[in-house]
Amino acid sequence: MKNCIKKALFIALATTLCLSAFSGCNKASDNYAFLSSYMLNSQDRNVPDDDVVEEMLLPNEALFAYKIDRTESNKVQTVYVWHNLLRRELRLDIMQIYEAVPDKDKDITISISTDGIIKINNKEIEFEPSSELSFAVLRAILPANAKVNAQTILRVFREMIIRLETVEYLGDTEVIAIETIANTGFYLDNINVSSTGVIRQVMSLEDITGKAISPNSSKFPSEPPTLTVSDGETTIIAWRGTYSWLIEGEDGMGSGISVDSAHPLDYKDSIQRLNLSQNTELTLNFESAPTSISIKRYKLNATDYDAFEKIADRYNMIIDAKVGNYLYEVIAKWDDPSKSYSGTVYYAFCTEK
């Protein structure tokens, strides 16, 4: 009888401890977050919707895009970035956090505030956002307070850093998705309770922060901007030749770089080409809009550097691109006194029939 009573008491106690532990685990997981990233239409993905999303976002004037899905116990947020400038800035921001995460197999907390303070295990880390836009995206990715495994988040950050790295000749042609799973602390969800699964495009930073991007808020471009050329169906990256570029630092001091190159006709075999079946308009897209541009058109087989015709542009568009084999040289200037950068850059691209 005594043994039965002891056995019953033991079972009751064990049950109570198990329930208590289970309850504690549930409570601890309330702010647990899982992050991952992927590239749309990458080789290891076979998702038909990727094409639809890419077609929606490329090319696009939106700053970035996002959607929020809901499961029974969590929210799943996906943030889409594709502009080279934002990718570079966000990459630098994530690298700063990566350096502060301890390389240990243990749970840590990461918190991010509206005023740019990031804490790991309640201790503020050294962090300076690359721009207001990159910080807004970072706030969207990271819940306000989240618990993560240190080694896991280091691996996830490494993957993000690799995926966000830009390749100049590709331009804004890749969409990187960053997914966050948690059940609380989503910044964008608090701002705009959207329909589940709907992709929202952020056209202005003011839409989510209540304030516009400050002039010169970005540390970039620390090098001449990339130029892409499009006929409406195909986009190529223009070759970049001779340039001079000057950046003014926060201390008012300037630093610059000058690069000399041969004439683009000497590089025509390695310059990207657009195939044109008819006369058309071409759009010139710069990462940072120049103050002015001038355009020269050469026959592709020309050997005389002075044998060109000047081409009129309208709002960074070539309105009379002819069918045929030509080389276009674009000379862009940045000399707006309100900007922290200036320079002159020579670009080139080819067309063929």
N, C-alpha and C positions, 0 to 999 in steps of 0.2 A: 504494500500500500504506500509506504513511505517512498519507495523507489518510483512508483507511478506519479506521486505528487511532485517529486524532484524532477522527473522527466517532463511533466507538464509545465512546471515553472521554467525549465530550461528552454523548452520550445517557445513559450510565450516571450521570454527574454530575447531569444535569438530573433524571433519575428519582429519584436519591437526595434531591435538594433538594425535589422535589415531595412525596415520601413524608414527608420530615421536616416540611414545612410542614403537610401534611394531618394528621399525627400531632399536631403542636402545636395545630392548630385544634380537634381532638377533645378534647385535654386542656384547652384553654381553655374549651370549652363545657360542661365537666362541671358547673360551678356557674352556668351561665347560666340566668336565670329570665325567664319571660314572664308578665305579669299583664294581666288584663282584667276588665271588670265589665259586668253587664247587669241589667235589671229583668225579672222573670218576667212573661209575658203583655203585654209592651210592644208597641207598634204595629209595630215592625220585626222582631218574632219571630213565628214560626208553629210552635211546638213543642207538640204535644199533651200531653206530659208536664208542662208548666208548670202546667196545671190540677190535676194529681194532686199535685204538690209543694206548691202553694199550699193545697190542701184539707188536706194533712197539717200544714202549719205555721201556718195562720191559722184561728181564734185558737189560741194555743199558749202553754203556760207555760215552754217551753224557753228557755234564754238565747240560743242560736243553734244552727245545725245545719251539718253538713258531710258531704262524701263524698270518697272518694279512688278514682280510676280509675288503671289502669296500662296503658301502651303498651309497645312493645318496648324503647324507650330512655328513656322519661320517666314521671313520675307527674303526674297531673292532679288537683288538689285544688280543690273548689268549696266555699266557705263561704257560708252563707245567713244574712242578718240581716234583721230586719223590725221589731223594737221601736223606736219613735221615740227613746227615751232612748239606746239603744245606738247608733243611727245618728248621733245628734248628737255623742256622745262620740267615736266612731270617726272621724267627719268632722274633728273638731278635731285628733285625733292625726295623721291623714294630712296635714292642712294644715301641721303643724309640720315634717314630713319634706319636704314639697313645697318649703317656703321654703329648705331647706338644699341642695337638689339644684342643681348648676350647670347653667345653660342653655347647654350646649355639646353638639355632636354627637360625643360620645365615650363609650366604655364607662366605667362607674364600678362600684364595689363598695358594697353596702349590707349591713351586718351588724346583728343585733339580739340582745341578750343577755337572760338570764333576769332580771337585776336592773335592767332599764329603760334600759340604755345602747344608743344607736343610733349607729353610725359610718358615715360616707360617706368612701370612700377612706381607711379606717383613722383618720379624724379624728372624734372625738366631737362630736355636734351638740347644741344646746340642745333638750332634749325632756323634757316632763313629761306622762305619760299622764293622761287625763281620769278614768280609774277603773281598778281592777284588771281588770274585765271587758273594757273596751275594749282594754287592753294585751294581755290573753290572746288576743283576736281578732286584734289586729295581729300578734302573734307567729305565729299560725296562718297569716296571709296571707303574711307575708314569710319566706322560708327563712332559716335562721340566718346563712348567708353566701351572697350572690347577686351575680352580675354582671349589669348591665342597661345599656342605652343611655340616657344622661341625657335626651335630648330625648323618647325614647319613653316613659320612665317618667313624665316631667312631663305628657305628654298623657294617659297612663293615670290618673294621680292626679287630674288636672283632671276627667276623666269620673267618677271615683269620688266626688269632692267634690260634683259636681252631683247625682249619683244618690242620695247619702246625705242630701242636704238634705231636711228634713222639711217637710210642709205640714200645719198643725195640723188642718184640717178633715178630712184623710184618715185620720189616726190610724195604727194599726198594720195597714194594709191592703195594703202593698206589700212584696214580698220582693225584696231586692237580692242578687244572686249575684256573688261575687268569685272569679275563677278564677286559679289559679296553675299554671304548667307548669314543672317542673324535674325533676331526677333525684336531688336530695339536699337535706337540710336541712329537711324538713317536720316541724314540731313535733308536730302531731297524729298523724302517721303513726308517730312513735316511741313515742307514749303508748299508742296502741290500734291494733294491726294489724288493721284491719277487712276484711270481705269487699269485694271490688271492686264499686264502684257502689252500695253500700248507704248511704243517708242516715242519719247518726247525729245524734241530738238531744242536746245538752249541757244537762242539767237542773240541774247544779250546777257552779260553778267548781271546786269541790274535786275533781270527777271528772277534771279535766285538769291542775290545778296542784298538787293535794295539800293545798290550804288553802282555806278558805271566804272569801267576800268580806268585807273588814273593814267595820265599821260606818262610815257616812258616807264610804265610799271614793269615791263619785261627787261630782263638782263640781256636778251637777245635783240637783234641779231649781232652776235659777236663776230660774224663773218658775213660776206655778201649773201643776200637771200637767193634761194633757188628760184628759177624761172621754169614754169611748165607751159607747154603750148598745146592747144586743143582745137580740133576741127568740129567738136560736138560729139564725136564718136570715139576717137582715139586721142590719148594724151601722151606726150613725150616730155622728157627733161632736156632743156636746152644745155648745150655745152657752155662752160664758163671759161673765158680766156683771161686777158689782161684785166686787172682791177687794182684800185686803191681804196682802202677802207679805214675809217677812223671811228673809234669808239670813245666817248667821254665818260669817265668813271664818276662815281658818286662824289669823289673829292674834287671834281672839276678838271682833273688831269686827263689828258687824252693819250691813247695808244693806238697805233695804226699798223697796217701791213700793206705792202705793195707787191704785186706779182706781175711779171712781164711774160707774155706768151707770143708765139708766132701768130701770123694771120690765120683766121679760121679756115681759109681756103687750103692751107697746108695740112689741116686736120680733117678735111671733109670726109675721108673714109671712115673715121671713128665717131663722127657726129650723128646723132639719132635723126631719123627721117620720118616724115609723114607721107603716106601715100594718098594723093589727091586725084580723084577721078573727074572732078569738075572744079571750075573756079568757085571759090568759097571764102568765107570769113574765118579768120583764126583768132582765138582768144589767148592773150598773154596773161598768165596768172603769176604774180610775184608773191613770195612769202610776206614781204613788206612792200607796200605800194611806193614806187619811186616818185620823185617830184616831176621828172620829165623823161621822155625816151625819144630816140631817133632810130630810124630803121633803114638799112641798106639791103638791096637785093642784088645778088650776083648770079650769073649763069653758073651752074655747077662745074662746068668745064673751063671756067675763066682762069687765066693765069695773071692777069693784070689787076692789081689791088685797087686801081682807080676806075675800073670798068664796072660801075654799079649804077643803079637808079635809086633815088630816094623814094621811100614809101610813106604815104600819109597814114597816121594811125588815128583812131577815134576811141577814146576811153579804153586804151590798151587793147585795141582790136585792130588787126590787119584786115581791111575790108575788101582788098582785091588780090587775094592770094591766087596766083595763076596755076593752072595745070602745067606741069613740066618739072624739069630738074633744076632746082634753084637752091642757093644758100642765102639765108637771111641772117644779117648781123644786127643785133639789137644793142644799142648803147643806152644804158639806163643811168640816171643820176639821182642821188639822194642829197639834197642840200636844204632841207627844211630846218630853219634855226631852232624850232621848238623840239626837235628830236635830238636824242643823245648819240646819233650815229650819222655819218655822211660818207659819200664816196661815189665813184664812177666805176661801172662794171660793163665789160663787153661779153655779150652772149651770142650764141649762134645755133641755128638748127637748119635742117635741109628738108626739101620736099621732092617728091619724085612721082612720076605717073606710072 
